[in-house]
Amino acid sequence: MIAEWLAIERFPEIEFRDTAVGRRAAVRGGPEVWEIVAVAESAAASDGLTAAKSHFTWVPPVALEQAIAYAETQPNDIRRIIERNRRLAGGLDS
């Protein structure tokens, strides 16, 4: 809880939600951080933030910026979630 509080202080557009697989960081009223990062990574050679802004048009740009910045502080957690979801999307067991 302390780590979450510190993250919210640094990234006020981020909240933490209880999910079926545990607590996850998300944009307030928007997608989870891992979803934003996955879209940004899929941009290949282009700018990831621009790709995220194009995909999540309803999310304020500052919130997307904070989501990506938050993910950079928690790369292992975010990477684990992305990889798990890619495996599940591919039909593999987690």
C-alpha positions in Angstrom: 0.0 0.0 0.0 2.9 2.4 0.7 4.3 1.8 -2.8 0.9 2.5 -4.3 0.6 5.7 -2.3 4.0 6.8 -3.4 3.2 6.0 -7.0 -0.1 8.0 -6.9 1.7 10.9 -5.4 4.2 10.9 -8.2 1.7 10.0 -11.0 -1.7 11.5 -10.0 -3.4 10.1 -13.1 -2.7 6.5 -12.0 -4.9 4.5 -9.8 -4.7 0.9 -8.6 -7.6 -1.6 -9.2 -8.4 -5.0 -7.8 -8.6 -7.5 -10.6 -9.1 -11.3 -10.7 -5.3 -11.6 -10.8 -4.4 -9.0 -8.2 -4.0 -5.2 -8.0 -3.0 -3.5 -11.2 -2.0 0.1 -12.1 -4.4 1.9 -14.5 -5.2 5.3 -15.7 -8.0 6.9 -13.7 -11.2 5.9 -15.5 -9.2 4.4 -18.4 -7.2 1.4 -19.5 -4.6 -0.5 -17.4 -1.0 0.6 -17.7 0.1 -2.6 -19.3 -2.4 -2.0 -22.1 -1.0 1.4 -22.9 2.5 0.1 -22.8 1.6 -2.8 -25.1 0.2 -0.4 -27.7 3.2 1.9 -27.4 5.6 -1.1 -27.9 3.6 -2.3 -31.0 4.5 1.0 -32.7 7.8 -0.6 -33.9 10.1 2.2 -35.0 7.5 5.0 -34.5 7.0 7.0 -31.3 5.2 4.8 -28.7 3.5 7.7 -27.0 2.1 8.9 -30.3 0.7 5.4 -31.0 -0.9 5.3 -27.5 -2.5 8.7 -28.1 -3.9 7.5 -31.5 -5.2 4.3 -30.0 -6.6 5.7 -26.7 -8.1 8.9 -28.0 -10.5 9.3 -25.1 -7.7 9.3 -22.5 -6.1 12.6 -21.7 -2.5 12.8 -23.1 -1.1 13.6 -19.7 -2.6 10.4 -18.4 -0.9 8.4 -21.1 2.4 10.1 -20.5 2.1 9.3 -16.8 1.2 5.7 -17.5 4.3 5.2 -19.7 6.5 7.0 -17.1 5.0 4.8 -14.3 5.7 1.7 -16.4 9.4 2.7 -16.6 9.6 2.7 -12.8 8.0 -0.8 -12.7 9.4 -2.6 -15.8 9.4 -6.1 -14.4 5.8 -5.9 -13.2 4.5 -4.4 -16.4 6.5 -6.8 -18.6 5.2 -9.8 -16.6 1.6 -8.7 -17.3 2.2 -8.0 -21.0 3.9 -11.4 -21.5 1.1 -13.2 -19.6 -1.6 -11.6 -21.7 0.3 -12.3 -25.0 0.5 -16.0 -24.0 -3.2 -16.1 -23.2 -4.1 -14.4 -26.4 -2.0 -17.0 -28.2 -3.9 -19.8 -26.6 -1.1 -21.0 -24.3 -1.4 -21.7 -20.7 0.0 -19.1 -18.2 
